Amino acid sequence: MVSKGFHEPVAKPRRFYKVVEVVADAGGLGVRLDGRSTRTPKGARQVLPTEALARMVADEWAAQGEIIELSGMHATRLANTALEAVPAAREATADTLAQYAGSDLLCYFAEAPQSLVQRQADRWGPVLDRAEREFAVAFVRAAGVVHQPQPDATIARIRTLALEQDDFRLAGLAFGASLFGSAVLVFSLMQGWLSGEQALELSRLDEVFQEEQWGVDAEAAERTARLTLEARMLEQWFKALA
């Protein structure tokens, strides 16, 4: 008898195709597997706005081995989000970006030790300064973890900037805000001010400082490697939309 609550593990799909190609499709570009169009989870053809983005998705399909590892196909999954989830939730997605700006990681500086405080000031300060200058906003810097509200005008401006983006860029912004814990960092990445790895490094200044003091365990190293792959993908994503 199977115990209550037990679930058989879901089998991963096996590779069923040999040829991966990028083709014109419905006013955009699509990926075909042995001549069949890739589709979103809801069954729509996966039509992408640029050839570069279509090739990103195609490369993920081409890189699969005997077993398809969908969890590692970050561009494919993000494309599905842009096609299926974002169009019906643009306002909510922009609200999410505004919420990240309202408690942005880069606005919370350490109180001690002084070496970490100085590192944050040297590395975060110029990014905040540029965001303020380029986006015509103002951010309140705080010391410690107690929440400090940001100006209403800043929150509204970030929300407006998010809504000005198309669905694919907006999907990338939402993904990156979660990845970095920062609206400032993901907007900086989209603008090309930072690389994906630079944005991730800035989001991890505190963690890196602790690792320098106490070392890095295998689990933390594995997590950092995964986040680095996602950050690199997001950099490529925004470049592919340029």
C-alpha positions as a Python dict, from the first residue, in 0.01 Angstrom:
ca = {
    (1, 'M'): (0, 0, 0),
    (2, 'V'): (128, 348, -88),
    (3, 'S'): (140, 575, 214),
    (4, 'K'): (-74, 888, 212),
    (5, 'G'): (106, 1184, 64),
    (6, 'F'): (361, 978, -127),
    (7, 'H'): (420, 1088, -484),
    (8, 'E'): (614, 906, -751),
    (9, 'P'): (893, 1127, -890),
    (10, 'V'): (801, 1286, -1221),
    (11, 'A'): (1011, 1139, -1499),
    (12, 'K'): (1214, 1392, -1696),
    (13, 'P'): (1139, 1398, -2070),
    (14, 'R'): (1380, 1225, -2302),
    (15, 'R'): (1523, 1403, -2603),
    (16, 'F'): (1295, 1330, -2899),
    (17, 'Y'): (1458, 1540, -3175),
    (18, 'K'): (1782, 1566, -3368),
    (19, 'V'): (1770, 1895, -3560),
    (20, 'V'): (1722, 2236, -3394),
    (21, 'E'): (1673, 2539, -3619),
    (22, 'V'): (1558, 2901, -3604),
    (23, 'V'): (1293, 3001, -3859),
    (24, 'A'): (1065, 3294, -3937),
    (25, 'D'): (731, 3242, -3764),
    (26, 'A'): (419, 3461, -3737),
    (27, 'G'): (594, 3795, -3759),
    (28, 'G'): (884, 3691, -3538),
    (29, 'L'): (1128, 3406, -3503),
    (30, 'G'): (1059, 3056, -3381),
    (31, 'V'): (1253, 2745, -3287),
    (32, 'R'): (1180, 2415, -3455),
    (33, 'L'): (1274, 2068, -3338),
    (34, 'D'): (1282, 1830, -3633),
    (35, 'G'): (1053, 2074, -3812),
    (36, 'R'): (803, 2111, -3526),
    (37, 'S'): (760, 2447, -3352),
    (38, 'T'): (844, 2474, -2984),
    (39, 'R'): (542, 2570, -2777),
    (40, 'T'): (467, 2740, -2448),
    (41, 'P'): (321, 2535, -2160),
    (42, 'K'): (-28, 2644, -2267),
    (43, 'G'): (32, 2524, -2621),
    (44, 'A'): (97, 2843, -2815),
    (45, 'R'): (383, 2859, -3063),
    (46, 'Q'): (687, 3018, -2905),
    (47, 'V'): (735, 3325, -3125),
    (48, 'L'): (1030, 3545, -3027),
    (49, 'P'): (1097, 3907, -3124),
    (50, 'T'): (1461, 3884, -3236),
    (51, 'E'): (1685, 3631, -3401),
    (52, 'A'): (1936, 3660, -3119),
    (53, 'L'): (1674, 3566, -2862),
    (54, 'A'): (1549, 3278, -3075),
    (55, 'R'): (1904, 3150, -3099),
    (56, 'M'): (1942, 3165, -2723),
    (57, 'V'): (1639, 2938, -2689),
    (58, 'A'): (1753, 2716, -2976),
    (59, 'D'): (2096, 2676, -2817),
    (60, 'E'): (1935, 2551, -2496),
    (61, 'W'): (1742, 2286, -2688),
    (62, 'A'): (2051, 2190, -2886),
    (63, 'A'): (2257, 2154, -2568),
    (64, 'Q'): (2027, 1891, -2416),
    (65, 'G'): (2155, 1538, -2381),
    (66, 'E'): (1953, 1220, -2370),
    (67, 'I'): (1739, 1368, -2091),
    (68, 'I'): (1590, 1717, -2125),
    (69, 'E'): (1674, 1926, -1817),
    (70, 'L'): (1398, 2187, -1834),
    (71, 'S'): (1501, 2342, -1501),
    (72, 'G'): (1828, 2456, -1655),
    (73, 'M'): (1672, 2606, -1969),
    (74, 'H'): (1652, 2956, -1823),
    (75, 'A'): (1602, 3151, -2147),
    (76, 'T'): (1331, 2912, -2263),
    (77, 'R'): (1145, 2944, -1935),
    (78, 'L'): (1182, 3322, -1930),
    (79, 'A'): (1051, 3339, -2287),
    (80, 'N'): (746, 3143, -2179),
    (81, 'T'): (692, 3388, -1894),
    (82, 'A'): (716, 3682, -2134),
    (83, 'L'): (470, 3521, -2374),
    (84, 'E'): (214, 3380, -2131),
    (85, 'A'): (233, 3545, -1791),
    (86, 'V'): (347, 3905, -1839),
    (87, 'P'): (92, 4028, -2099),
    (88, 'A'): (-197, 3972, -1858),
    (89, 'A'): (-4, 4098, -1556),
    (90, 'R'): (195, 4401, -1668),
    (91, 'E'): (63, 4626, -1390),
    (92, 'A'): (133, 4365, -1123),
    (93, 'T'): (480, 4300, -1264),
    (94, 'A'): (560, 4672, -1260),
    (95, 'D'): (432, 4685, -901),
    (96, 'T'): (681, 4412, -813),
    (97, 'L'): (968, 4619, -958),
    (98, 'A'): (847, 4919, -760),
    (99, 'Q'): (839, 4711, -442),
    (100, 'Y'): (1199, 4605, -493),
    (101, 'A'): (1294, 4969, -543),
    (102, 'G'): (1112, 5053, -221),
    (103, 'S'): (1344, 4829, -21),
    (104, 'D'): (1635, 4804, -259),
    (105, 'L'): (1934, 4602, -141),
    (106, 'L'): (2177, 4874, -249),
    (107, 'C'): (2017, 5124, -9),
    (108, 'Y'): (2096, 4922, 306),
    (109, 'F'): (2456, 4970, 411),
    (110, 'A'): (2616, 4780, 696),
    (111, 'E'): (2680, 4953, 1028),
    (112, 'A'): (3001, 4753, 1085),
    (113, 'P'): (3272, 4644, 1032),
    (114, 'Q'): (3420, 4953, 873),
    (115, 'S'): (3591, 4755, 599),
    (116, 'L'): (3254, 4626, 476),
    (117, 'V'): (3093, 4969, 511),
    (118, 'Q'): (3369, 5119, 298),
    (119, 'R'): (3344, 4842, 39),
    (120, 'Q'): (2971, 4901, 3),
    (121, 'A'): (3020, 5276, -24),
    (122, 'D'): (3286, 5230, -292),
    (123, 'R'): (3093, 4972, -495),
    (124, 'W'): (2726, 5056, -439),
    (125, 'G'): (2753, 5432, -419),
    (126, 'P'): (2847, 5495, -784),
    (127, 'V'): (2567, 5266, -907),
    (128, 'L'): (2309, 5445, -695),
    (129, 'D'): (2444, 5783, -804),
    (130, 'R'): (2416, 5690, -1171),
    (131, 'A'): (2065, 5550, -1130),
    (132, 'E'): (1957, 5870, -958),
    (133, 'R'): (2112, 6081, -1231),
    (134, 'E'): (1994, 5881, -1532),
    (135, 'F'): (1643, 5800, -1405),
    (136, 'A'): (1578, 6130, -1225),
    (137, 'V'): (1506, 5964, -890),
    (138, 'A'): (1638, 5992, -534),
    (139, 'F'): (1717, 5700, -303),
    (140, 'V'): (1737, 5718, 75),
    (141, 'R'): (2049, 5541, 203),
    (142, 'A'): (2013, 5358, 534),
    (143, 'A'): (2256, 5204, 782),
    (144, 'G'): (2139, 4872, 923),
    (145, 'V'): (1838, 4659, 837),
    (146, 'V'): (1552, 4876, 967),
    (147, 'H'): (1326, 4964, 675),
    (148, 'Q'): (1357, 5318, 543),
    (149, 'P'): (1076, 5427, 307),
    (150, 'Q'): (1182, 5558, -32),
    (151, 'P'): (1024, 5874, -176),
    (152, 'D'): (687, 5816, -341),
    (153, 'A'): (817, 5987, -654),
    (154, 'T'): (1101, 5734, -679),
    (155, 'I'): (865, 5437, -647),
    (156, 'A'): (630, 5585, -906),
    (157, 'R'): (918, 5657, -1146),
    (158, 'I'): (1053, 5301, -1127),
    (159, 'R'): (703, 5167, -1189),
    (160, 'T'): (666, 5392, -1493),
    (161, 'L'): (1004, 5285, -1629),
    (162, 'A'): (900, 4921, -1592),
    (163, 'L'): (572, 4976, -1777),
    (164, 'E'): (757, 5146, -2063),
    (165, 'Q'): (930, 4816, -2144),
    (166, 'D'): (794, 4550, -2377),
    (167, 'D'): (684, 4216, -2235),
    (168, 'F'): (1023, 4050, -2289),
    (169, 'R'): (1223, 4325, -2119),
    (170, 'L'): (966, 4347, -1840),
    (171, 'A'): (994, 3972, -1783),
    (172, 'G'): (1372, 4011, -1767),
    (173, 'L'): (1345, 4295, -1518),
    (174, 'A'): (1120, 4094, -1288),
    (175, 'F'): (1351, 3793, -1310),
    (176, 'G'): (1656, 4004, -1235),
    (177, 'A'): (1499, 4195, -946),
    (178, 'S'): (1435, 3863, -775),
    (179, 'L'): (1779, 3731, -867),
    (180, 'F'): (1964, 4035, -732),
    (181, 'G'): (1720, 4158, -469),
    (182, 'S'): (1748, 4497, -636),
    (183, 'A'): (1559, 4699, -895),
    (184, 'V'): (1860, 4930, -929),
    (185, 'L'): (2091, 4644, -1026),
    (186, 'V'): (1860, 4490, -1283),
    (187, 'F'): (1785, 4824, -1447),
    (188, 'S'): (2160, 4889, -1455),
    (189, 'L'): (2212, 4554, -1624),
    (190, 'M'): (1939, 4624, -1880),
    (191, 'Q'): (2097, 4962, -1957),
    (192, 'G'): (2437, 4799, -2009),
    (193, 'W'): (2603, 4979, -1718),
    (194, 'L'): (2691, 4646, -1556),
    (195, 'S'): (2748, 4292, -1676),
    (196, 'G'): (2543, 4010, -1531),
    (197, 'E'): (2835, 3891, -1322),
    (198, 'Q'): (2905, 4243, -1196),
    (199, 'A'): (2542, 4286, -1091),
    (200, 'L'): (2545, 3953, -909),
    (201, 'E'): (2875, 4036, -739),
    (202, 'L'): (2733, 4366, -614),
    (203, 'S'): (2424, 4187, -483),
    (204, 'R'): (2651, 3949, -289),
    (205, 'L'): (2893, 4194, -129),
    (206, 'D'): (2782, 4098, 221),
    (207, 'E'): (2799, 3724, 143),
    (208, 'V'): (3140, 3755, -17),
    (209, 'F'): (3268, 3946, 285),
    (210, 'Q'): (3148, 3667, 516),
    (211, 'E'): (3301, 3404, 288),
    (212, 'E'): (3634, 3584, 308),
    (213, 'Q'): (3618, 3558, 686),
    (214, 'W'): (3485, 3205, 726),
    (215, 'G'): (3534, 3024, 396),
    (216, 'V'): (3290, 2879, 143),
    (217, 'D'): (3111, 2547, 184),
    (218, 'A'): (3014, 2325, -108),
    (219, 'E'): (2645, 2412, -91),
    (220, 'A'): (2715, 2785, -103),
    (221, 'A'): (2957, 2741, -392),
    (222, 'E'): (2700, 2542, -586),
    (223, 'R'): (2435, 2809, -527),
    (224, 'T'): (2672, 3085, -640),
    (225, 'A'): (2757, 2891, -956),
    (226, 'R'): (2387, 2853, -1037),
    (227, 'L'): (2316, 3222, -979),
    (228, 'T'): (2613, 3314, -1196),
    (229, 'L'): (2471, 3113, -1487),
    (230, 'E'): (2137, 3289, -1445),
    (231, 'A'): (2303, 3632, -1431),
    (232, 'R'): (2502, 3560, -1747),
    (233, 'M'): (2185, 3443, -1921),
    (234, 'L'): (2003, 3762, -1821),
    (235, 'E'): (2284, 3979, -1959),
    (236, 'Q'): (2262, 3789, -2287),
    (237, 'W'): (1880, 3819, -2276),
    (238, 'F'): (1885, 4199, -2264),
    (239, 'K'): (2155, 4216, -2532),
    (240, 'A'): (1947, 3990, -2754),
    (241, 'L'): (1659, 4237, -2727),
    (242, 'A'): (1868, 4544, -2814),
}
